[in-house]
Amino acid sequence: MIEVAGEAVETARRILQLREQHRSEITAQLGRAAGNGHKVLESLFDRPIVAVNDVRKMTGYARNRRFRHAPYIALFNEAGPESGAAEASARA
């Protein structure tokens, strides 16, 4: 149980680190238009796998497809030996 708690703390730390990295990249690349980018990013951390209907795709021709925030999901796949189940569900 202590090992699982330690893995959870490490995963949480990595999530926060990834979030801040992405926030910095959005700000640097979008400048004053970063507000919407930050809103999308926050949504992806709440729901890392989304349908096009949830987040409007800029190209407009990606109907009925799902997109995933792969770097975020990968943090859970690195968590430990039981990550195979998480990886399988992430691909679904």
Secondary structure, 3 states (H helix, E strand, C coil): CHHHHHHHHHHHHHHHHHHHHHHHHHHHHHHHHHHHHHHHHHHHHHCCEEECCCCCCCCCCCCCCEEECHHHHHHHHCCCCCHHHHHHHHHC
